[in-house]
């Protein structure tokens, strides 16, 4: 798994109806983008150091920018 600062880390739930955890990678400990990562969790607004497991994947920053641009503007 490789990531860059600004990418999202998504952790799928281990339970069928469980929530996904989403966070933004704020720091890398290795220049090649390998774990561990410092992640700011979007649901709790705190940062943790994480070694992602097999239930996690990285969503590159450009993908979630497109997702945000596709949403209608809030009024």
C-alpha positions as CSV (number, residue, x, y, z in Angstrom):
1,X,0.0,0.0,0.0
2,X,1.3,3.4,-1.0
3,X,-0.1,6.8,-0.1
4,X,0.6,10.6,-0.2
5,X,-0.3,13.4,2.2
6,X,-3.9,14.4,1.4
7,X,-5.1,11.0,0.3
8,X,-8.0,9.4,2.1
9,X,-7.6,6.1,4.1
10,X,-10.8,4.1,4.1
11,X,-11.3,1.2,6.5
12,X,-14.1,-1.1,5.8
13,X,-16.2,-2.5,8.6
14,X,-15.6,-6.0,9.8
15,X,-19.4,-6.3,10.3
16,X,-22.1,-6.3,7.6
17,X,-23.9,-3.2,8.8
18,X,-20.9,-1.5,10.4
19,X,-19.7,2.0,9.3
20,X,-16.7,2.6,7.2
21,X,-14.0,4.8,8.8
22,X,-12.7,7.6,6.6
23,X,-9.7,9.8,7.3
24,X,-7.2,12.0,5.6
25,X,-3.5,11.1,5.6
26,X,-1.7,14.1,7.2
27,X,1.9,12.7,7.5
28,X,4.0,9.9,6.2
29,X,6.8,8.2,8.1
30,X,8.5,6.8,4.9
31,X,9.3,8.8,1.8
32,X,8.1,5.9,-0.5
33,X,4.5,6.3,0.8
34,X,4.4,3.0,2.8
35,X,2.8,2.7,6.2
36,X,2.5,3.8,8.9
37,X,0.5,6.9,8.3
38,X,-0.8,9.7,10.6
39,X,-4.5,10.0,9.8
40,X,-7.0,12.6,10.9
41,X,-10.3,10.8,11.2
42,X,-13.2,12.7,9.6
43,X,-15.8,11.4,12.1
44,X,-13.9,12.2,15.3
45,X,-11.5,15.0,14.2
46,X,-8.5,13.5,16.0
47,X,-5.2,12.1,14.6
48,X,-3.7,8.6,15.1
49,X,-0.7,6.7,13.8
50,X,-2.0,3.6,12.0
51,X,-0.6,0.6,10.3
52,X,-3.5,-0.3,7.9
53,X,-4.6,-3.9,7.7
54,X,-6.2,-5.8,4.8
55,X,-9.6,-4.1,5.4
56,X,-8.1,-0.7,4.4
57,X,-7.5,1.0,1.1
58,X,-6.2,4.4,-0.1
59,X,-8.3,6.7,-2.1
60,X,-6.0,9.2,-4.0
61,X,-6.6,12.9,-3.4
62,X,-7.6,13.5,-7.0
63,X,-10.5,11.0,-6.7
64,X,-12.1,12.6,-3.7
65,X,-11.7,16.0,-5.3
66,X,-13.8,14.8,-8.2
67,X,-16.3,13.4,-5.8
68,X,-16.6,16.8,-4.0
69,X,-16.9,18.7,-7.3
70,X,-19.7,16.5,-8.5
71,X,-21.8,17.3,-5.4
72,X,-24.3,20.2,-5.8
73,X,-23.3,23.3,-3.9
74,X,-24.9,23.8,-0.5
75,X,-27.1,26.8,-0.2
